Amino acid sequence: MTDIVNMPEQQPKLKRESLWSKAFKKFSHDRIGLISLFVVLIYMGIAIAVWLGWLGNGWDQMITNGYQGPSAAHWFGTNINGQDIFARAMYSTKTAFSVGIIVACSATFIGAITGALMGYFNSTVIDEFIMWIMNCLDCIPFYLLVAAIAFALPDNTYSMHIAMTATFWTGTARVVRGEMIKLKNMEFTEAARALGVPTYKIIFKHLLPNTSHIILVNMSLLFISAIKAEVILSFLGIGVKNGISWGLMLAAAGGEVTGGHFCNFFAASGMLFVLVLAFNMFSDSLQDALDPRTV
């Protein structure tokens, strides 16, 4: 008679999902977030097509005699100078994305680094000094700072980008600082210190990556804030210098609207409205998906 040995049942191994996989799964079920992302990708495709020279060619050429309404040849019509509004609107999309990407990346990088240093060295000279700089920058009106930098760098095409970056990084720094203060007192940070891990590795290898979800959301918000600021500055005449943007189109449309010509105005304001609305909805969905309390 054979002995029957009862083998212990193998317990299934539970695979722990990361924050990013949970966020992706949640975002993929957000219909509004997916639709808004699709709209943003369409705008990005337009910007890339302009960069490659497939769209927006001849935006500054006077191809007709004065104003013409929408037609098969000119989808958005032409402005009072005979320039194709569709080509100008497409080229302005590239301008908006180039400003948004440069400002968002540079401001986020500066804000993340300074915020990490402030949070880890909280209540020290480093924290107090950087906080003093941030408070000084916040006391200066944004458009006054842009005007001052524009006059100080009259021949620099990136004077507007410098002014935006100098203003926008402070918000990211404050958010990252608060998160770093919380993370530096957690057990894994104490364990790293006990093992003798250098301070710079603790900050930039262990702590700062744990704020990436906050940094990503702030970068998306800075992107659309930079685009809106560029439109306002260009409308006031201290923004884009070499090229065309929705702000310059709106400034030129002021004289056309009084004459009963609205195509230039509707093209610029309509494309700006759709992009800002879609990106704001995308940022809200992204923030909900990356929130550790809900994933």
Order of alpha helices (4+ residues) and beta strands (2+ residues): alpha-alpha-alpha-alpha-alpha-alpha-alpha-alpha-alpha-alpha
